[in-house]
Amino acid sequence: MKNRASFDTQVDQLAHLSKAIGHPARISILLFLTEAGPSTCQAVVDKLPYSQSTVSGHLQKLKDEGYVKMKLHRTSSIYSVDKDRITELHRLVQSVFKIGGEKKQLSLF
């Protein structure tokens, strides 16, 4: 029986952050919020081909994982992209895959 591999901390972080955006609807929601700016759940529903419950669930997952911030405004919740989280994801991809700076061959085995 093989021992379970111990992964680098950055690899673990990248896997976790990637899983959170591993659904096309979540990426579509992030792209919409990036282009449109802070928006309500209903604004997302009005522009994307997803039901209110689907958008709400995906927004909750994105919020839980730090990709989206939420502010209460009167009776509505306003969602916006947390650009720091996107920057963190970008930095991890660059670091793990050695993109930018010195090029090294990726060793998988």
Gaussian input, Z-matrix of N, CA and C with variables (Angstrom, degrees):
# hf/3-21g

backbone

0 1
 N
 C     1     B1
 C     2     B2     1     A1
 N     3     B3     2     A2     1     D1
 C     4     B4     3     A3     2     D2
 C     5     B5     4     A4     3     D3
 N     6     B6     5     A5     4     D4
 C     7     B7     6     A6     5     D5
 C     8     B8     7     A7     6     D6
 N     9     B9     8     A8     7     D7
 C    10    B10     9     A9     8     D8
 C    11    B11    10    A10     9     D9
 N    12    B12    11    A11    10    D10
 C    13    B13    12    A12    11    D11
 C    14    B14    13    A13    12    D12
 N    15    B15    14    A14    13    D13
 C    16    B16    15    A15    14    D14
 C    17    B17    16    A16    15    D15
 N    18    B18    17    A17    16    D16
 C    19    B19    18    A18    17    D17
 C    20    B20    19    A19    18    D18
 N    21    B21    20    A20    19    D19
 C    22    B22    21    A21    20    D20
 C    23    B23    22    A22    21    D21
 N    24    B24    23    A23    22    D22
 C    25    B25    24    A24    23    D23
 C    26    B26    25    A25    24    D24
 N    27    B27    26    A26    25    D25
 C    28    B28    27    A27    26    D26
 C    29    B29    28    A28    27    D27
 N    30    B30    29    A29    28    D28
 C    31    B31    30    A30    29    D29
 C    32    B32    31    A31    30    D30
 N    33    B33    32    A32    31    D31
 C    34    B34    33    A33    32    D32
 C    35    B35    34    A34    33    D33
 N    36    B36    35    A35    34    D34
 C    37    B37    36    A36    35    D35
 C    38    B38    37    A37    36    D36
 N    39    B39    38    A38    37    D37
 C    40    B40    39    A39    38    D38
 C    41    B41    40    A40    39    D39
 N    42    B42    41    A41    40    D40
 C    43    B43    42    A42    41    D41
 C    44    B44    43    A43    42    D42
 N    45    B45    44    A44    43    D43
 C    46    B46    45    A45    44    D44
 C    47    B47    46    A46    45    D45
 N    48    B48    47    A47    46    D46
 C    49    B49    48    A48    47    D47
 C    50    B50    49    A49    48    D48
 N    51    B51    50    A50    49    D49
 C    52    B52    51    A51    50    D50
 C    53    B53    52    A52    51    D51
 N    54    B54    53    A53    52    D52
 C    55    B55    54    A54    53    D53
 C    56    B56    55    A55    54    D54
 N    57    B57    56    A56    55    D55
 C    58    B58    57    A57    56    D56
 C    59    B59    58    A58    57    D57
 N    60    B60    59    A59    58    D58
 C    61    B61    60    A60    59    D59
 C    62    B62    61    A61    60    D60
 N    63    B63    62    A62    61    D61
 C    64    B64    63    A63    62    D62
 C    65    B65    64    A64    63    D63
 N    66    B66    65    A65    64    D64
 C    67    B67    66    A66    65    D65
 C    68    B68    67    A67    66    D66
 N    69    B69    68    A68    67    D67
 C    70    B70    69    A69    68    D68
 C    71    B71    70    A70    69    D69
 N    72    B72    71    A71    70    D70
 C    73    B73    72    A72    71    D71
 C    74    B74    73    A73    72    D72
 N    75    B75    74    A74    73    D73
 C    76    B76    75    A75    74    D74
 C    77    B77    76    A76    75    D75
 N    78    B78    77    A77    76    D76
 C    79    B79    78    A78    77    D77
 C    80    B80    79    A79    78    D78
 N    81    B81    80    A80    79    D79
 C    82    B82    81    A81    80    D80
 C    83    B83    82    A82    81    D81
 N    84    B84    83    A83    82    D82
 C    85    B85    84    A84    83    D83
 C    86    B86    85    A85    84    D84
 N    87    B87    86    A86    85    D85
 C    88    B88    87    A87    86    D86
 C    89    B89    88    A88    87    D87
 N    90    B90    89    A89    88    D88
 C    91    B91    90    A90    89    D89
 C    92    B92    91    A91    90    D90
 N    93    B93    92    A92    91    D91
 C    94    B94    93    A93    92    D92
 C    95    B95    94    A94    93    D93
 N    96    B96    95    A95    94    D94
 C    97    B97    96    A96    95    D95
 C    98    B98    97    A97    96    D96
 N    99    B99    98    A98    97    D97
 C   100   B100    99    A99    98    D98
 C   101   B101   100   A100    99    D99
 N   102   B102   101   A101   100   D100
 C   103   B103   102   A102   101   D101
 C   104   B104   103   A103   102   D102
 N   105   B105   104   A104   103   D103
 C   106   B106   105   A105   104   D104
 C   107   B107   106   A106   105   D105
 N   108   B108   107   A107   106   D106
 C   109   B109   108   A108   107   D107
 C   110   B110   109   A109   108   D108
 N   111   B111   110   A110   109   D109
 C   112   B112   111   A111   110   D110
 C   113   B113   112   A112   111   D111
 N   114   B114   113   A113   112   D112
 C   115   B115   114   A114   113   D113
 C   116   B116   115   A115   114   D114
 N   117   B117   116   A116   115   D115
 C   118   B118   117   A117   116   D116
 C   119   B119   118   A118   117   D117
 N   120   B120   119   A119   118   D118
 C   121   B121   120   A120   119   D119
 C   122   B122   121   A121   120   D120
 N   123   B123   122   A122   121   D121
 C   124   B124   123   A123   122   D122
 C   125   B125   124   A124   123   D123
 N   126   B126   125   A125   124   D124
 C   127   B127   126   A126   125   D125
 C   128   B128   127   A127   126   D126
 N   129   B129   128   A128   127   D127
 C   130   B130   129   A129   128   D128
 C   131   B131   130   A130   129   D129
 N   132   B132   131   A131   130   D130
 C   133   B133   132   A132   131   D131
 C   134   B134   133   A133   132   D132
 N   135   B135   134   A134   133   D133
 C   136   B136   135   A135   134   D134
 C   137   B137   136   A136   135   D135
 N   138   B138   137   A137   136   D136
 C   139   B139   138   A138   137   D137
 C   140   B140   139   A139   138   D138
 N   141   B141   140   A140   139   D139
 C   142   B142   141   A141   140   D140
 C   143   B143   142   A142   141   D141
 N   144   B144   143   A143   142   D142
 C   145   B145   144   A144   143   D143
 C   146   B146   145   A145   144   D144
 N   147   B147   146   A146   145   D145
 C   148   B148   147   A147   146   D146
 C   149   B149   148   A148   147   D147
 N   150   B150   149   A149   148   D148
 C   151   B151   150   A150   149   D149
 C   152   B152   151   A151   150   D150
 N   153   B153   152   A152   151   D151
 C   154   B154   153   A153   152   D152
 C   155   B155   154   A154   153   D153
 N   156   B156   155   A155   154   D154
 C   157   B157   156   A156   155   D155
 C   158   B158   157   A157   156   D156
 N   159   B159   158   A158   157   D157
 C   160   B160   159   A159   158   D158
 C   161   B161   160   A160   159   D159
 N   162   B162   161   A161   160   D160
 C   163   B163   162   A162   161   D161
 C   164   B164   163   A163   162   D162
 N   165   B165   164   A164   163   D163
 C   166   B166   165   A165   164   D164
 C   167   B167   166   A166   165   D165
 N   168   B168   167   A167   166   D166
 C   169   B169   168   A168   167   D167
 C   170   B170   169   A169   168   D168
 N   171   B171   170   A170   169   D169
 C   172   B172   171   A171   170   D170
 C   173   B173   172   A172   171   D171
 N   174   B174   173   A173   172   D172
 C   175   B175   174   A174   173   D173
 C   176   B176   175   A175   174   D174
 N   177   B177   176   A176   175   D175
 C   178   B178   177   A177   176   D176
 C   179   B179   178   A178   177   D177
 N   180   B180   179   A179   178   D178
 C   181   B181   180   A180   179   D179
 C   182   B182   181   A181   180   D180
 N   183   B183   182   A182   181   D181
 C   184   B184   183   A183   182   D182
 C   185   B185   184   A184   183   D183
 N   186   B186   185   A185   184   D184
 C   187   B187   186   A186   185   D185
 C   188   B188   187   A187   186   D186
 N   189   B189   188   A188   187   D187
 C   190   B190   189   A189   188   D188
 C   191   B191   190   A190   189   D189
 N   192   B192   191   A191   190   D190
 C   193   B193   192   A192   191   D191
 C   194   B194   193   A193   192   D192
 N   195   B195   194   A194   193   D193
 C   196   B196   195   A195   194   D194
 C   197   B197   196   A196   195   D195
 N   198   B198   197   A197   196   D196
 C   199   B199   198   A198   197   D197
 C   200   B200   199   A199   198   D198
 N   201   B201   200   A200   199   D199
 C   202   B202   201   A201   200   D200
 C   203   B203   202   A202   201   D201
 N   204   B204   203   A203   202   D202
 C   205   B205   204   A204   203   D203
 C   206   B206   205   A205   204   D204
 N   207   B207   206   A206   205   D205
 C   208   B208   207   A207   206   D206
 C   209   B209   208   A208   207   D207
 N   210   B210   209   A209   208   D208
 C   211   B211   210   A210   209   D209
 C   212   B212   211   A211   210   D210
 N   213   B213   212   A212   211   D211
 C   214   B214   213   A213   212   D212
 C   215   B215   214   A214   213   D213
 N   216   B216   215   A215   214   D214
 C   217   B217   216   A216   215   D215
 C   218   B218   217   A217   216   D216
 N   219   B219   218   A218   217   D217
 C   220   B220   219   A219   218   D218
 C   221   B221   220   A220   219   D219
 N   222   B222   221   A221   220   D220
 C   223   B223   222   A222   221   D221
 C   224   B224   223   A223   222   D222
 N   225   B225   224   A224   223   D223
 C   226   B226   225   A225   224   D224
 C   227   B227   226   A226   225   D225
 N   228   B228   227   A227   226   D226
 C   229   B229   228   A228   227   D227
 C   230   B230   229   A229   228   D228
 N   231   B231   230   A230   229   D229
 C   232   B232   231   A231   230   D230
 C   233   B233   232   A232   231   D231
 N   234   B234   233   A233   232   D232
 C   235   B235   234   A234   233   D233
 C   236   B236   235   A235   234   D234
 N   237   B237   236   A236   235   D235
 C   238   B238   237   A237   236   D236
 C   239   B239   238   A238   237   D237
 N   240   B240   239   A239   238   D238
 C   241   B241   240   A240   239   D239
 C   242   B242   241   A241   240   D240
 N   243   B243   242   A242   241   D241
 C   244   B244   243   A243   242   D242
 C   245   B245   244   A244   243   D243
 N   246   B246   245   A245   244   D244
 C   247   B247   246   A246   245   D245
 C   248   B248   247   A247   246   D246
 N   249   B249   248   A248   247   D247
 C   250   B250   249   A249   248   D248
 C   251   B251   250   A250   249   D249
 N   252   B252   251   A251   250   D250
 C   253   B253   252   A252   251   D251
 C   254   B254   253   A253   252   D252
 N   255   B255   254   A254   253   D253
 C   256   B256   255   A255   254   D254
 C   257   B257   256   A256   255   D255
 N   258   B258   257   A257   256   D256
 C   259   B259   258   A258   257   D257
 C   260   B260   259   A259   258   D258
 N   261   B261   260   A260   259   D259
 C   262   B262   261   A261   260   D260
 C   263   B263   262   A262   261   D261
 N   264   B264   263   A263   262   D262
 C   265   B265   264   A264   263   D263
 C   266   B266   265   A265   264   D264
 N   267   B267   266   A266   265   D265
 C   268   B268   267   A267   266   D266
 C   269   B269   268   A268   267   D267
 N   270   B270   269   A269   268   D268
 C   271   B271   270   A270   269   D269
 C   272   B272   271   A271   270   D270
 N   273   B273   272   A272   271   D271
 C   274   B274   273   A273   272   D272
 C   275   B275   274   A274   273   D273
 N   276   B276   275   A275   274   D274
 C   277   B277   276   A276   275   D275
 C   278   B278   277   A277   276   D276
 N   279   B279   278   A278   277   D277
 C   280   B280   279   A279   278   D278
 C   281   B281   280   A280   279   D279
 N   282   B282   281   A281   280   D280
 C   283   B283   282   A282   281   D281
 C   284   B284   283   A283   282   D282
 N   285   B285   284   A284   283   D283
 C   286   B286   285   A285   284   D284
 C   287   B287   286   A286   285   D285
 N   288   B288   287   A287   286   D286
 C   289   B289   288   A288   287   D287
 C   290   B290   289   A289   288   D288
 N   291   B291   290   A290   289   D289
 C   292   B292   291   A291   290   D290
 C   293   B293   292   A292   291   D291
 N   294   B294   293   A293   292   D292
 C   295   B295   294   A294   293   D293
 C   296   B296   295   A295   294   D294
 N   297   B297   296   A296   295   D295
 C   298   B298   297   A297   296   D296
 C   299   B299   298   A298   297   D297
 N   300   B300   299   A299   298   D298
 C   301   B301   300   A300   299   D299
 C   302   B302   301   A301   300   D300
 N   303   B303   302   A302   301   D301
 C   304   B304   303   A303   302   D302
 C   305   B305   304   A304   303   D303
 N   306   B306   305   A305   304   D304
 C   307   B307   306   A306   305   D305
 C   308   B308   307   A307   306   D306
 N   309   B309   308   A308   307   D307
 C   310   B310   309   A309   308   D308
 C   311   B311   310   A310   309   D309
 N   312   B312   311   A311   310   D310
 C   313   B313   312   A312   311   D311
 C   314   B314   313   A313   312   D312
 N   315   B315   314   A314   313   D313
 C   316   B316   315   A315   314   D314
 C   317   B317   316   A316   315   D315
 N   318   B318   317   A317   316   D316
 C   319   B319   318   A318   317   D317
 C   320   B320   319   A319   318   D318
 N   321   B321   320   A320   319   D319
 C   322   B322   321   A321   320   D320
 C   323   B323   322   A322   321   D321
 N   324   B324   323   A323   322   D322
 C   325   B325   324   A324   323   D323
 C   326   B326   325   A325   324   D324

   B1=1.4527
   B2=1.5217
   B3=1.3204
   B4=1.4566
   B5=1.5165
   B6=1.3370
   B7=1.4568
   B8=1.5097
   B9=1.2854
   B10=1.4567
   B11=1.5252
   B12=1.3176
   B13=1.4571
   B14=1.5212
   B15=1.2943
   B16=1.4563
   B17=1.5192
   B18=1.3037
   B19=1.4506
   B20=1.5150
   B21=1.2979
   B22=1.4516
   B23=1.5290
   B24=1.3150
   B25=1.4641
   B26=1.5225
   B27=1.3325
   B28=1.4604
   B29=1.5254
   B30=1.3181
   B31=1.4641
   B32=1.5269
   B33=1.3235
   B34=1.4699
   B35=1.5287
   B36=1.3338
   B37=1.4706
   B38=1.5285
   B39=1.3309
   B40=1.4628
   B41=1.5236
   B42=1.3194
   B43=1.4666
   B44=1.5273
   B45=1.3198
   B46=1.4680
   B47=1.5298
   B48=1.3358
   B49=1.4699
   B50=1.5186
   B51=1.3198
   B52=1.4662
   B53=1.5149
   B54=1.3222
   B55=1.4645
   B56=1.5298
   B57=1.3210
   B58=1.4656
   B59=1.5295
   B60=1.3244
   B61=1.4733
   B62=1.5303
   B63=1.3244
   B64=1.4508
   B65=1.5201
   B66=1.2966
   B67=1.4700
   B68=1.5217
   B69=1.3240
   B70=1.4745
   B71=1.5296
   B72=1.3186
   B73=1.4679
   B74=1.5261
   B75=1.3261
   B76=1.4698
   B77=1.5197
   B78=1.3168
   B79=1.4663
   B80=1.5216
   B81=1.3214
   B82=1.4731
   B83=1.5255
   B84=1.3099
   B85=1.4663
   B86=1.5215
   B87=1.3355
   B88=1.4693
   B89=1.5228
   B90=1.3298
   B91=1.4689
   B92=1.5256
   B93=1.3284
   B94=1.4680
   B95=1.5212
   B96=1.3363
   B97=1.4684
   B98=1.5300
   B99=1.3167
   B100=1.4615
   B101=1.5236
   B102=1.3207
   B103=1.4703
   B104=1.5270
   B105=1.3179
   B106=1.4685
   B107=1.5249
   B108=1.3210
   B109=1.4608
   B110=1.5168
   B111=1.3273
   B112=1.4622
   B113=1.5264
   B114=1.3342
   B115=1.4586
   B116=1.5251
   B117=1.3092
   B118=1.4611
   B119=1.5222
   B120=1.3100
   B121=1.4594
   B122=1.5301
   B123=1.3175
   B124=1.4678
   B125=1.5241
   B126=1.3299
   B127=1.4637
   B128=1.5260
   B129=1.3264
   B130=1.4628
   B131=1.5259
   B132=1.3225
   B133=1.4659
   B134=1.5269
   B135=1.3302
   B136=1.4677
   B137=1.5267
   B138=1.3252
   B139=1.4683
   B140=1.5187
   B141=1.3222
   B142=1.4586
   B143=1.5249
   B144=1.3265
   B145=1.4770
   B146=1.5300
   B147=1.3248
   B148=1.4620
   B149=1.5211
   B150=1.3174
   B151=1.4646
   B152=1.5234
   B153=1.3153
   B154=1.4608
   B155=1.5226
   B156=1.3160
   B157=1.4658
   B158=1.5313
   B159=1.3271
   B160=1.4673
   B161=1.5224
   B162=1.3220
   B163=1.4730
   B164=1.5206
   B165=1.3125
   B166=1.4574
   B167=1.5292
   B168=1.3167
   B169=1.4595
   B170=1.5261
   B171=1.3302
   B172=1.4634
   B173=1.5282
   B174=1.3082
   B175=1.4685
   B176=1.5278
   B177=1.3157
   B178=1.4677
   B179=1.5275
   B180=1.3259
   B181=1.4675
   B182=1.5331
   B183=1.3269
   B184=1.4609
   B185=1.5222
   B186=1.3103
   B187=1.4760
   B188=1.5282
   B189=1.3152
   B190=1.4660
   B191=1.5284
   B192=1.3186
   B193=1.4676
   B194=1.5219
   B195=1.3329
   B196=1.4624
   B197=1.5102
   B198=1.3155
   B199=1.4630
   B200=1.5211
   B201=1.3152
   B202=1.4569
   B203=1.5253
   B204=1.3353
   B205=1.4646
   B206=1.5254
   B207=1.3187
   B208=1.4571
   B209=1.5235
   B210=1.3341
   B211=1.4610
   B212=1.5158
   B213=1.3043
   B214=1.4597
   B215=1.5177
   B216=1.3265
   B217=1.4611
   B218=1.5212
   B219=1.3032
   B220=1.4733
   B221=1.5199
   B222=1.3305
   B223=1.4619
   B224=1.5283
   B225=1.3236
   B226=1.4631
   B227=1.5236
   B228=1.3083
   B229=1.4598
   B230=1.5220
   B231=1.3178
   B232=1.4601
   B233=1.5268
   B234=1.3234
   B235=1.4573
   B236=1.5224
   B237=1.3438
   B238=1.4661
   B239=1.5225
   B240=1.3178
   B241=1.4612
   B242=1.5221
   B243=1.3096
   B244=1.4640
   B245=1.5301
   B246=1.3179
   B247=1.4645
   B248=1.5256
   B249=1.3202
   B250=1.4663
   B251=1.5292
   B252=1.3343
   B253=1.4636
   B254=1.5277
   B255=1.3288
   B256=1.4689
   B257=1.5291
   B258=1.3226
   B259=1.4620
   B260=1.5246
   B261=1.3329
   B262=1.4661
   B263=1.5286
   B264=1.3322
   B265=1.4650
   B266=1.5214
   B267=1.3135
   B268=1.4613
   B269=1.5325
   B270=1.3096
   B271=1.4661
   B272=1.5249
   B273=1.3226
   B274=1.4657
   B275=1.5211
   B276=1.3249
   B277=1.4717
   B278=1.5256
   B279=1.3191
   B280=1.4608
   B281=1.5262
   B282=1.3101
   B283=1.4544
   B284=1.5284
   B285=1.3127
   B286=1.4618
   B287=1.5309
   B288=1.3361
   B289=1.4588
   B290=1.5222
   B291=1.3339
   B292=1.4778
   B293=1.5257
   B294=1.3207
   B295=1.4621
   B296=1.5182
   B297=1.3083
   B298=1.4581
   B299=1.5140
   B300=1.2986
   B301=1.4617
   B302=1.5080
   B303=1.3174
   B304=1.4601
   B305=1.5249
   B306=1.3292
   B307=1.4596
   B308=1.5203
   B309=1.3053
   B310=1.4478
   B311=1.5220
   B312=1.2953
   B313=1.4589
   B314=1.5207
   B315=1.3269
   B316=1.4502
   B317=1.5167
   B318=1.2968
   B319=1.4535
   B320=1.5262
   B321=1.2999
   B322=1.4559
   B323=1.5256
   B324=1.3033
   B325=1.4666
   B326=1.5084
   A1=108.48
   A2=116.60
   A3=121.37
   A4=110.64
   A5=114.89
   A6=119.52
   A7=108.70
   A8=115.32
   A9=120.17
   A10=108.99
   A11=115.97
   A12=120.59
   A13=110.68
   A14=114.46
   A15=120.59
   A16=107.26
   A17=116.53
   A18=120.60
   A19=111.63
   A20=114.91
   A21=123.51
   A22=108.96
   A23=116.64
   A24=121.71
   A25=111.34
   A26=117.52
   A27=120.39
   A28=111.30
   A29=117.26
   A30=120.98
   A31=109.52
   A32=116.85
   A33=120.72
   A34=111.21
   A35=116.24
   A36=120.35
   A37=110.77
   A38=116.23
   A39=120.18
   A40=110.76
   A41=117.06
   A42=120.59
   A43=110.83
   A44=116.28
   A45=120.71
   A46=111.32
   A47=116.13
   A48=119.55
   A49=111.72
   A50=117.34
   A51=121.08
   A52=111.51
   A53=116.59
   A54=120.36
   A55=110.75
   A56=115.51
   A57=119.93
   A58=112.39
   A59=117.53
   A60=119.81
   A61=110.99
   A62=115.94
   A63=121.52
   A64=115.26
   A65=118.09
   A66=121.81
   A67=107.81
   A68=117.32
   A69=119.76
   A70=114.11
   A71=117.39
   A72=119.72
   A73=110.79
   A74=117.10
   A75=119.67
   A76=111.19
   A77=116.09
   A78=119.07
   A79=109.46
   A80=117.71
   A81=121.29
   A82=111.18
   A83=116.56
   A84=120.76
   A85=110.31
   A86=117.20
   A87=120.26
   A88=111.59
   A89=117.01
   A90=120.45
   A91=110.59
   A92=116.63
   A93=120.00
   A94=110.98
   A95=116.31
   A96=120.13
   A97=111.72
   A98=117.02
   A99=120.78
   A100=110.57
   A101=116.16
   A102=120.85
   A103=112.58
   A104=116.83
   A105=121.07
   A106=112.93
   A107=116.18
   A108=119.26
   A109=110.03
   A110=117.01
   A111=121.13
   A112=111.84
   A113=115.94
   A114=121.51
   A115=111.10
   A116=114.77
   A117=120.68
   A118=109.50
   A119=115.53
   A120=120.47
   A121=109.86
   A122=116.76
   A123=120.60
   A124=111.49
   A125=118.33
   A126=121.10
   A127=110.43
   A128=116.63
   A129=120.55
   A130=109.45
   A131=117.05
   A132=122.06
   A133=110.44
   A134=116.88
   A135=121.02
   A136=112.55
   A137=117.69
   A138=120.80
   A139=114.44
   A140=117.92
   A141=120.92
   A142=110.50
   A143=117.76
   A144=120.72
   A145=113.98
   A146=116.10
   A147=120.55
   A148=109.61
   A149=115.34
   A150=119.99
   A151=110.29
   A152=115.31
   A153=121.04
   A154=110.45
   A155=117.46
   A156=119.99
   A157=111.34
   A158=116.57
   A159=120.57
   A160=110.60
   A161=116.53
   A162=120.62
   A163=109.93
   A164=116.58
   A165=120.95
   A166=111.30
   A167=116.79
   A168=121.25
   A169=112.49
   A170=115.84
   A171=119.50
   A172=111.44
   A173=117.33
   A174=119.66
   A175=110.55
   A176=116.71
   A177=120.46
   A178=110.34
   A179=117.00
   A180=120.66
   A181=110.31
   A182=117.48
   A183=121.06
   A184=111.15
   A185=116.55
   A186=121.35
   A187=109.98
   A188=116.83
   A189=121.33
   A190=111.73
   A191=116.82
   A192=121.52
   A193=113.04
   A194=116.65
   A195=120.58
   A196=116.25
   A197=118.09
   A198=120.63
   A199=112.30
   A200=115.71
   A201=121.48
   A202=109.08
   A203=114.68
   A204=121.02
   A205=107.45
   A206=115.65
   A207=120.17
   A208=108.82
   A209=114.74
   A210=121.15
   A211=107.84
   A212=115.11
   A213=119.59
   A214=108.49
   A215=115.21
   A216=121.38
   A217=107.33
   A218=115.07
   A219=122.08
   A220=109.21
   A221=117.46
   A222=120.25
   A223=112.40
   A224=117.57
   A225=121.18
   A226=111.74
   A227=114.67
   A228=122.07
   A229=106.99
   A230=115.88
   A231=121.63
   A232=107.44
   A233=116.43
   A234=122.13
   A235=109.97
   A236=114.86
   A237=120.82
   A238=108.59
   A239=115.81
   A240=121.53
   A241=109.46
   A242=116.07
   A243=121.21
   A244=106.78
   A245=115.78
   A246=120.90
   A247=112.04
   A248=117.54
   A249=120.13
   A250=110.93
   A251=116.80
   A252=120.75
   A253=110.35
   A254=116.32
   A255=120.47
   A256=109.23
   A257=116.86
   A258=121.35
   A259=110.45
   A260=116.94
   A261=120.90
   A262=111.02
   A263=116.40
   A264=120.95
   A265=110.03
   A266=117.06
   A267=122.37
   A268=110.57
   A269=116.51
   A270=121.57
   A271=111.08
   A272=116.87
   A273=120.48
   A274=112.02
   A275=117.22
   A276=120.45
   A277=109.40
   A278=116.36
   A279=120.18
   A280=111.57
   A281=117.17
   A282=121.67
   A283=112.19
   A284=116.77
   A285=121.16
   A286=110.88
   A287=116.85
   A288=120.37
   A289=113.25
   A290=115.66
   A291=121.49
   A292=111.68
   A293=115.25
   A294=121.95
   A295=107.95
   A296=116.60
   A297=120.56
   A298=108.78
   A299=116.35
   A300=119.06
   A301=109.97
   A302=115.71
   A303=121.31
   A304=110.73
   A305=116.01
   A306=121.46
   A307=109.92
   A308=117.05
   A309=122.63
   A310=108.36
   A311=115.96
   A312=119.48
   A313=108.25
   A314=116.34
   A315=121.92
   A316=109.31
   A317=117.05
   A318=122.13
   A319=108.75
   A320=115.70
   A321=119.94
   A322=112.20
   A323=117.80
   A324=120.53
   A325=110.70
   D1=132.82
   D2=-179.80
   D3=-77.53
   D4=145.16
   D5=173.23
   D6=-75.39
   D7=145.16
   D8=177.80
   D9=-70.10
   D10=131.10
   D11=-177.93
   D12=-66.03
   D13=142.75
   D14=174.18
   D15=-95.82
   D16=119.32
   D17=-175.45
   D18=-92.40
   D19=150.16
   D20=174.62
   D21=-59.33
   D22=147.27
   D23=179.97
   D24=-56.70
   D25=-42.73
   D26=179.97
   D27=-64.55
   D28=-37.22
   D29=177.77
   D30=-64.40
   D31=-43.35
   D32=177.11
   D33=-60.84
   D34=-45.00
   D35=179.70
   D36=-62.42
   D37=-44.03
   D38=-179.82
   D39=-62.92
   D40=-42.47
   D41=178.76
   D42=-61.45
   D43=-43.29
   D44=-179.67
   D45=-64.22
   D46=-47.61
   D47=179.89
   D48=-65.55
   D49=-36.07
   D50=179.61
   D51=-68.52
   D52=-38.60
   D53=179.72
   D54=-60.45
   D55=-37.93
   D56=-178.06
   D57=-64.40
   D58=-27.23
   D59=178.42
   D60=-110.61
   D61=20.28
   D62=-176.11
   D63=-80.23
   D64=22.94
   D65=177.48
   D66=-130.39
   D67=133.30
   D68=-178.59
   D69=-55.44
   D70=-33.93
   D71=179.71
   D72=-65.32
   D73=-38.28
   D74=179.65
   D75=-67.36
   D76=-39.89
   D77=177.24
   D78=-65.44
   D79=-41.77
   D80=178.07
   D81=-61.03
   D82=-40.97
   D83=178.82
   D84=-65.06
   D85=-44.55
   D86=177.55
   D87=-61.34
   D88=-42.07
   D89=178.20
   D90=-63.59
   D91=-43.09
   D92=178.12
   D93=-59.73
   D94=-48.68
   D95=-178.65
   D96=-64.72
   D97=-33.58
   D98=177.37
   D99=-65.18
   D100=-43.19
   D101=-178.70
   D102=-77.19
   D103=-43.15
   D104=-173.95
   D105=-85.49
   D106=-23.78
   D107=-174.52
   D108=86.21
   D109=-173.10
   D110=-177.81
   D111=-51.46
   D112=130.86
   D113=-173.84
   D114=-146.11
   D115=158.64
   D116=173.83
   D117=-82.70
   D118=164.89
   D119=174.42
   D120=-58.35
   D121=-40.54
   D122=-179.07
   D123=-63.10
   D124=-37.12
   D125=177.64
   D126=-63.07
   D127=-38.54
   D128=177.35
   D129=-65.99
   D130=-45.50
   D131=179.21
   D132=-59.23
   D133=-39.85
   D134=-178.39
   D135=-66.48
   D136=-26.44
   D137=-175.44
   D138=-102.86
   D139=-21.86
   D140=-177.29
   D141=-113.08
   D142=155.44
   D143=-175.81
   D144=-84.09
   D145=48.67
   D146=-179.69
   D147=-127.58
   D148=151.87
   D149=178.37
   D150=-72.40
   D151=165.64
   D152=179.93
   D153=-61.06
   D154=-42.03
   D155=-178.08
   D156=-67.61
   D157=-36.07
   D158=177.77
   D159=-65.83
   D160=-47.89
   D161=179.81
   D162=-62.43
   D163=-44.25
   D164=-179.67
   D165=-59.24
   D166=-45.19
   D167=179.03
   D168=-63.08
   D169=-43.14
   D170=179.48
   D171=-69.56
   D172=-37.80
   D173=175.81
   D174=-61.99
   D175=-39.49
   D176=178.74
   D177=-62.95
   D178=-44.24
   D179=178.74
   D180=-63.19
   D181=-44.28
   D182=178.45
   D183=-63.32
   D184=-37.91
   D185=177.91
   D186=-67.20
   D187=-45.75
   D188=-179.70
   D189=-59.32
   D190=-34.40
   D191=-177.67
   D192=-93.31
   D193=2.98
   D194=173.21
   D195=86.08
   D196=7.82
   D197=178.80
   D198=-80.18
   D199=-24.78
   D200=-175.96
   D201=-128.88
   D202=139.74
   D203=173.33
   D204=-103.13
   D205=152.24
   D206=178.17
   D207=-130.35
   D208=134.69
   D209=174.31
   D210=-125.18
   D211=140.59
   D212=175.70
   D213=-85.76
   D214=133.99
   D215=176.27
   D216=-135.81
   D217=106.27
   D218=-174.87
   D219=56.01
   D220=-114.02
   D221=-178.21
   D222=-101.89
   D223=8.26
   D224=-177.34
   D225=-116.81
   D226=157.46
   D227=171.08
   D228=-105.46
   D229=131.41
   D230=-179.80
   D231=-109.16
   D232=126.29
   D233=-177.47
   D234=-107.84
   D235=143.30
   D236=175.72
   D237=-145.85
   D238=156.53
   D239=-179.83
   D240=-75.38
   D241=135.49
   D242=173.22
   D243=-88.12
   D244=99.14
   D245=-175.15
   D246=-64.99
   D247=-25.25
   D248=176.70
   D249=-63.96
   D250=-36.68
   D251=179.52
   D252=-69.33
   D253=-40.04
   D254=177.62
   D255=-64.31
   D256=-41.25
   D257=177.47
   D258=-62.29
   D259=-40.62
   D260=177.86
   D261=-61.74
   D262=-44.40
   D263=177.51
   D264=-59.98
   D265=-45.96
   D266=179.91
   D267=-59.79
   D268=-45.75
   D269=179.66
   D270=-61.65
   D271=-42.76
   D272=179.57
   D273=-65.09
   D274=-41.98
   D275=177.72
   D276=-60.16
   D277=-46.09
   D278=179.13
   D279=-61.41
   D280=-43.20
   D281=-177.31
   D282=-69.44
   D283=-48.90
   D284=-176.69
   D285=-64.92
   D286=-41.13
   D287=-177.27
   D288=-95.30
   D289=7.40
   D290=177.23
   D291=54.23
   D292=48.50
   D293=178.59
   D294=-96.08
   D295=131.47
   D296=-177.15
   D297=83.38
   D298=146.01
   D299=-177.68
   D300=73.26
   D301=-149.55
   D302=-177.05
   D303=-68.58
   D304=129.75
   D305=179.33
   D306=-85.12
   D307=130.32
   D308=175.52
   D309=-127.91
   D310=148.25
   D311=177.77
   D312=-73.44
   D313=132.19
   D314=178.70
   D315=-75.01
   D316=122.95
   D317=-179.82
   D318=-104.40
   D319=115.96
   D320=-179.42
   D321=-96.31
   D322=-15.38
   D323=-176.27
   D324=-129.19

